Amino acid sequence: MVKLNISKLVADLGGASATAKMTGVPRTAPYGWIDRQYVSSTVLEIIKTQNPEIELDKYFEENIDEINDKVRVGT
């Protein structure tokens, strides 16, 4: 499974405070996204609108645990 590395995205956007300010959410919201491993498509749209040059695809990563499971099972 591919997962969005929200922590890296937030860090690259200048940290939680800068990301919150850019997206119009409370300062602590990005920490919640990281903890829940979820950010809404609406927020991603705002990020992309504010930073059209950002390549969101680079933040999608294969889940390491699933890769290790595949190796153990031999698939």
Secondary structure as GFF3:
##gff-version 3
##sequence-region A 1 75
A	DSSP	beta_strand	2	4	.	.	.	ID=ss1
A	DSSP	alpha_helix	6	12	.	.	.	ID=ss2
A	DSSP	alpha_helix	16	23	.	.	.	ID=ss3
A	DSSP	alpha_helix	29	36	.	.	.	ID=ss4
A	DSSP	alpha_helix	41	50	.	.	.	ID=ss5
A	DSSP	three_ten_helix	56	59	.	.	.	ID=ss6
A	DSSP	beta_strand	60	62	.	.	.	ID=ss7
A	DSSP	alpha_helix	64	73	.	.	.	ID=ss8
###
